[in-house]
Amino acid sequence: MDYINEIWNKLDKKLSGTAVKSFDKIPYTTINGVHDNKAQTDITWWTNGFWPALMLLMYNTTGKEVYLNTFLNGERMLDDAFKNRDWLHHDVGFMWHLSSGAHYRLTGDKLSRSRALFAADMLVARFMPKGGFIRAWNDEENLDRTGWTIIDCMMNIPLLYWASDELNVSNYRDIAMMHADMTLRDHIRPDGSVNHICIHNSAGELTETLGGQGYCQGSAWSRGQAWAIYGFAQSYTHTKAARYLDAARKTADFFIASLGDSFIPVSDFRAPKEPVIYDTTAGAIAACGMITLAGALDKEEGRAYLDTAIKIITETESRFCDWSEEEDSIVQMGSESYHGKKGQLPIIYGDYYFAEAVSLLMGFDRTN
Ligand code: GLY
């Protein structure tokens, strides 16, 4: 584990610098090596919790004030998203569970608790009783998306498990579990791969599946696969329902079988061999999921998942991490979607989940 320790030191060295450089920003990616700023351009953007969450994770593990200061500034900037209620979506879990929710759990801060509970209330307001699911996105002009669910939402529902525990009521958890059960039924295929998007009719029945950010309908978008692994592993942690542990294993087994020798996932496991489009963010997320899964299993059963997570992280570090001061991001070669026009780019959740995986391998306490 010396190598993991070394990676941890590199993370702290680099991030203590960017914490100062990007104090006033909520980054999504970098442009010519410099963090962009979603606080200026799109405060309701779904990834806006990751930068403050990364700062908090580093504060939690190092105790350095520089991280806390940047976290607090990011959390304050994110408050503007609450003023744009109609632009918010199911990703309020990503946005506030990992940032304000984690801050409350670490420090007992009352305002952070309130932010996270507001987000949980927004998420339950998206629940569709017929079909028992949380709708994902808002409508677009001429596109009714009331019945749309996406696999990513498995990562939003831990906010609801926490809200139920915090308020000592069952309704948030009940909704989370109904959504997880719909995901098992409609998103997880018999071979362990997943549908990114499912469309349900007004009776809540599944009518169509879409390839979404993957290559095509029926393909296997690797980040969606990673959201499923980590989302089900977390649902198991919060509920102890064996069916969620089984789903985490099944989706992880598919991921591992598809990964190949390089331990860097391609953007879609069922895309043509060429062009090669990597998605390092999928690897980092899957690594967090596999570490969590291994922790829920006995040592022997969990070994393959833990070993794969370590290989993903060490391969990502040796091939695709940029530790230089000239580049604000760390993990390169992410992908927004298989057909995305931006191609390969660093994305903030690649850095967040990479740091989270390394912190978990170091044995630090979870913030989520
Ligand atoms: N939640 C959207 C994505 O993973 O790109």
Boltz pocket constraint, residues with backbone or C-beta under 6 A from the ligand:
constraints:
  - pocket:
      binder: B
      contacts: [[A, 152], [A, 213], [A, 223], [A, 336]]
      max_distance: 6.0
